[in-house]
Amino acid sequence: MPRPSRLGLPRWIIAVAVVGGLFVVLPLVALIARVDWAHFVPLITSPSSVDALLLSLRTSVAATLLCIVLGVPMATVLARGSFPGQRVIRALVLLPLVLPPVVGGLALLYLFGRRGMLGGVFDVAFSTSAVILAQTFVALPFLVLSLEGALRTAGTRYEAVAATLGAGPSTVLFRVTLPLVLPALVSGAILSFARALGEFGATLTFAGSLQGVTRTLPLEIYLQRETDPAAAVALSLVLIAVAVVVVAVAHGAGEPARRRRRALA
């Protein structure tokens, strides 16, 4: 009789999980194996590489802040409100998750471009502002989805108590609701930052690729792939390292909420 797994799981599902893990890890190992370590520092500190990295960090931070400003009210309305067409609105808000980024870039271009619907008022295409808007467009659903789920899980019990004690809607939001779901907000913001940092298609379509202005790190990697593969590999490793740190921080930010749920279970 076969010995049961220590995890209490069927052996076959563990085997498939291992295959899935290798599918994710082995390409990264192959990439790391191609790094030119002897020239790694010069490759990632070239003027174009530094410009691209700094631009990516600045625009990703700005896009994350914009996601918070727009996403917190959106998630709150979706989680706490009840109105006709709510499911349709939620689907539209989350659409960038499944929309090809280049399509999102075209949509932004036809809205904010010189000949777009709002081009006469907000002609920001092919500028740093366009990079921020493109990153926000693709990253916003991550924050909304994370925060909406946390709000639904938290329920409205504490908010109802605060309202009964005389707190106004804004006071309840800032003193009760948001502190209650703060780990989810932080986690969603970090995931939004990571998505913004890795954005490529919408940025290229809507903002172009001008060094120091719109050429973010993913665009620099794409261009270097054609002219200097060693630099592309080195910059890819930098992006991977940043992504690993971001994922680790996001996991740590969500740990208090997980402990709270286990304590209440």
C-alpha positions as CSV (number, residue, x, y, z in Angstrom):
1,M,0.0,0.0,0.0
2,P,1.5,3.4,-1.1
3,R,2.6,5.7,1.7
4,P,0.5,8.9,1.8
5,S,2.3,12.1,1.1
6,R,3.3,14.2,4.1
7,L,1.2,17.1,2.6
8,G,-1.8,14.9,2.4
9,L,-2.0,15.4,-1.3
10,P,-2.0,12.8,-4.2
11,R,1.5,12.1,-5.5
12,W,0.4,12.9,-9.1
13,I,-0.7,16.4,-8.2
14,I,2.7,17.1,-6.5
15,A,4.4,15.8,-9.7
16,V,2.4,18.1,-11.9
17,A,3.1,21.0,-9.6
18,V,6.9,20.3,-9.8
19,V,6.6,20.3,-13.6
20,G,4.8,23.6,-13.5
21,G,7.5,25.0,-11.2
22,L,10.2,23.9,-13.5
23,F,8.4,25.4,-16.4
24,V,8.6,28.8,-14.7
25,V,12.1,28.4,-13.2
26,L,14.1,26.8,-16.0
27,P,13.7,29.7,-18.5
28,L,15.0,32.0,-15.8
29,V,18.0,29.7,-15.1
30,A,18.7,29.6,-18.9
31,L,18.7,33.4,-19.0
32,I,21.0,33.7,-16.0
33,A,23.4,31.2,-17.5
34,R,23.8,33.6,-20.5
35,V,24.8,36.6,-18.4
36,D,28.2,38.0,-19.2
37,W,29.3,38.4,-15.6
38,A,32.7,39.8,-16.6
39,H,31.1,42.8,-18.2
40,F,27.8,42.9,-16.2
41,V,28.3,46.2,-14.4
42,P,29.4,48.1,-17.6
43,L,26.4,46.7,-19.4
44,I,23.8,47.8,-16.9
45,T,25.5,51.2,-16.2
46,S,25.6,52.5,-19.8
47,P,23.9,55.9,-20.2
48,S,21.0,54.4,-22.1
49,S,20.5,51.6,-19.6
50,V,20.6,54.0,-16.6
51,D,18.2,56.4,-18.3
52,A,15.8,53.6,-19.0
53,L,16.0,52.2,-15.5
54,L,15.5,55.6,-13.8
55,L,12.6,56.5,-16.1
56,S,10.9,53.2,-15.4
57,L,11.2,53.7,-11.7
58,R,9.9,57.3,-11.8
59,T,7.0,56.5,-14.1
60,S,6.1,53.3,-12.2
61,V,5.9,55.1,-8.9
62,A,3.8,57.9,-10.5
63,A,1.5,55.3,-12.1
64,T,1.2,53.4,-8.8
65,L,0.2,56.6,-7.0
66,L,-2.4,57.3,-9.7
67,C,-3.7,53.7,-9.3
68,I,-4.2,54.3,-5.6
69,V,-6.0,57.7,-6.2
70,L,-8.3,56.2,-8.8
71,G,-8.4,52.5,-7.6
72,V,-9.4,53.0,-4.0
73,P,-12.7,54.8,-4.8
74,M,-13.4,52.4,-7.7
75,A,-12.9,49.3,-5.5
76,T,-14.9,50.8,-2.7
77,V,-17.9,51.6,-5.0
78,L,-17.8,48.2,-6.5
79,A,-17.5,46.4,-3.1
80,R,-19.9,48.5,-1.1
81,G,-22.3,50.0,-3.7
82,S,-25.3,48.5,-5.5
83,F,-26.4,50.0,-8.8
84,P,-27.7,49.0,-12.2
85,G,-25.0,47.7,-14.5
86,Q,-22.6,47.0,-11.7
87,R,-21.4,43.7,-13.2
88,V,-20.8,45.4,-16.6
89,I,-18.9,48.2,-15.0
90,R,-16.7,45.7,-13.0
91,A,-16.0,43.8,-16.2
92,L,-15.0,47.0,-18.0
93,V,-12.7,48.0,-15.1
94,L,-11.0,44.6,-15.2
95,L,-10.8,44.5,-19.0
96,P,-7.1,45.6,-19.2
97,L,-6.2,42.3,-17.4
98,V,-7.1,40.4,-20.6
99,L,-6.8,43.1,-23.2
100,P,-3.6,42.9,-25.4
101,P,-1.5,45.8,-24.2
102,V,-1.0,47.1,-27.8
103,V,-4.8,47.4,-28.0
104,G,-4.8,49.4,-24.8
105,G,-2.1,51.6,-26.3
106,L,-4.1,52.2,-29.4
107,A,-7.2,53.1,-27.3
108,L,-5.2,55.6,-25.3
109,L,-3.7,57.0,-28.5
110,Y,-7.1,57.6,-30.1
111,L,-8.3,59.2,-26.9
112,F,-5.3,61.4,-25.9
113,G,-3.4,61.6,-29.2
114,R,-3.1,64.7,-31.4
115,R,-6.1,63.6,-33.5
116,G,-7.9,61.7,-30.6
117,M,-11.2,62.5,-29.0
118,L,-9.4,64.7,-26.3
119,G,-6.3,65.5,-28.3
120,G,-7.2,69.1,-28.5
121,V,-7.2,69.4,-24.8
122,F,-4.9,66.7,-23.6
123,D,-2.3,66.0,-26.3
124,V,0.1,63.9,-24.2
125,A,1.0,61.1,-26.7
126,F,4.7,60.3,-27.0
127,S,5.6,62.0,-23.8
128,T,6.6,60.9,-20.3
129,S,3.0,61.6,-19.2
130,A,1.9,59.1,-21.9
131,V,4.1,56.5,-20.3
132,I,2.5,57.0,-16.9
133,L,-1.0,56.9,-18.4
134,A,-0.2,53.6,-20.3
135,Q,1.2,52.1,-17.1
136,T,-1.7,53.2,-15.1
137,F,-4.2,51.8,-17.6
138,V,-2.7,48.3,-17.4
139,A,-1.9,48.3,-13.7
140,L,-5.1,49.8,-12.2
141,P,-7.1,46.5,-12.3
142,F,-4.6,44.8,-10.1
143,L,-5.2,47.2,-7.3
144,V,-9.0,47.3,-7.8
145,L,-9.2,43.5,-7.8
146,S,-7.1,43.1,-4.7
147,L,-8.8,45.8,-2.7
148,E,-12.4,44.9,-3.8
149,G,-11.8,41.3,-2.7
150,A,-10.5,42.4,0.7
151,L,-13.4,44.8,1.2
152,R,-15.9,42.0,0.5
153,T,-14.1,39.6,2.8
154,A,-13.9,42.2,5.6
155,G,-17.7,42.8,5.5
156,T,-19.4,45.9,6.9
157,R,-19.8,45.0,10.6
158,Y,-17.2,47.5,11.9
159,E,-18.4,50.2,9.5
160,A,-21.9,49.8,10.7
161,V,-20.8,50.1,14.3
162,A,-18.8,53.3,13.5
163,A,-21.8,54.8,11.7
164,T,-24.1,53.9,14.7
165,L,-21.7,55.9,16.9
166,G,-22.1,59.0,14.7
167,A,-19.2,58.8,12.3
168,G,-19.8,60.2,8.9
169,P,-19.2,58.3,5.6
170,S,-15.8,59.9,5.0
171,T,-14.7,59.3,8.6
172,V,-15.8,55.7,8.4
173,L,-13.9,55.3,5.1
174,F,-10.6,56.8,6.4
175,R,-10.7,55.6,10.0
176,V,-12.3,52.2,9.7
177,T,-12.5,50.8,6.2
178,L,-9.1,51.6,4.8
179,P,-7.1,50.6,7.9
180,L,-9.1,47.4,8.0
181,V,-7.9,46.5,4.4
182,L,-4.5,48.2,4.5
183,P,-2.5,45.0,3.9
184,A,-4.6,44.4,0.7
185,L,-4.1,48.0,-0.4
186,V,-0.4,47.8,0.1
187,S,-0.2,44.4,-1.7
188,G,-2.3,45.7,-4.6
189,A,-0.2,48.8,-4.9
190,I,3.0,46.7,-5.0
191,L,1.5,44.5,-7.7
192,S,0.4,47.5,-9.6
193,F,4.0,48.9,-9.4
194,A,5.3,45.6,-10.7
195,R,2.9,45.5,-13.6
196,A,3.7,49.2,-14.5
197,L,7.4,48.4,-14.3
198,G,7.1,45.6,-16.8
199,E,4.7,47.3,-19.2
200,F,5.8,47.2,-22.9
201,G,3.1,47.1,-25.5
202,A,0.8,49.9,-24.5
203,T,3.9,52.1,-23.7
204,L,5.4,51.5,-27.1
205,T,2.2,52.2,-29.0
206,F,1.1,55.3,-27.0
207,A,4.4,56.8,-25.9
208,G,7.0,55.6,-28.4
209,S,10.6,55.0,-27.6
210,L,12.6,58.2,-27.0
211,Q,15.7,57.8,-24.8
212,G,15.3,59.6,-21.4
213,V,11.7,60.6,-22.3
214,T,9.6,57.4,-23.0
215,R,12.1,54.6,-23.4
216,T,11.5,52.5,-20.3
217,L,13.5,49.5,-19.3
218,P,11.4,46.9,-21.1
219,L,11.7,49.0,-24.3
220,E,15.5,49.3,-23.8
221,I,15.8,45.5,-23.4
222,Y,13.8,45.0,-26.6
223,L,16.1,47.4,-28.6
224,Q,19.3,46.0,-27.1
225,R,18.2,42.5,-28.1
226,E,18.7,43.4,-31.7
227,T,22.0,45.3,-31.3
228,D,23.7,44.0,-28.1
229,P,22.2,40.7,-26.8
230,A,24.6,40.7,-23.8
231,A,23.2,44.0,-22.6
232,A,19.6,42.8,-23.1
233,V,20.4,39.7,-20.9
234,A,22.0,41.8,-18.2
235,L,19.1,44.3,-18.1
236,S,16.7,41.4,-18.1
237,L,18.4,40.1,-15.0
238,V,18.0,43.5,-13.3
239,L,14.3,43.5,-14.1
240,I,14.0,40.0,-12.8
241,A,15.7,41.0,-9.5
242,V,13.4,43.9,-9.1
243,A,10.4,41.7,-9.8
244,V,11.5,39.1,-7.2
245,V,11.9,41.8,-4.5
246,V,8.5,43.3,-5.4
247,V,6.8,39.9,-5.2
248,A,8.5,39.1,-1.9
249,V,7.4,42.5,-0.4
250,A,3.8,41.9,-1.7
251,H,3.7,38.5,-0.1
252,G,5.0,40.0,3.2
253,A,2.4,42.8,3.0
254,G,-0.4,40.2,2.7
255,E,0.8,38.1,5.6
256,P,-0.9,40.1,8.4
257,A,-4.3,39.6,6.7
258,R,-3.7,35.9,6.3
259,R,-2.8,35.6,10.0
260,R,-5.9,37.5,10.9
261,R,-8.1,35.1,8.8
262,R,-6.5,32.1,10.4
263,A,-7.1,33.5,13.9
264,L,-10.7,34.1,13.1
265,A,-11.2,30.6,11.6
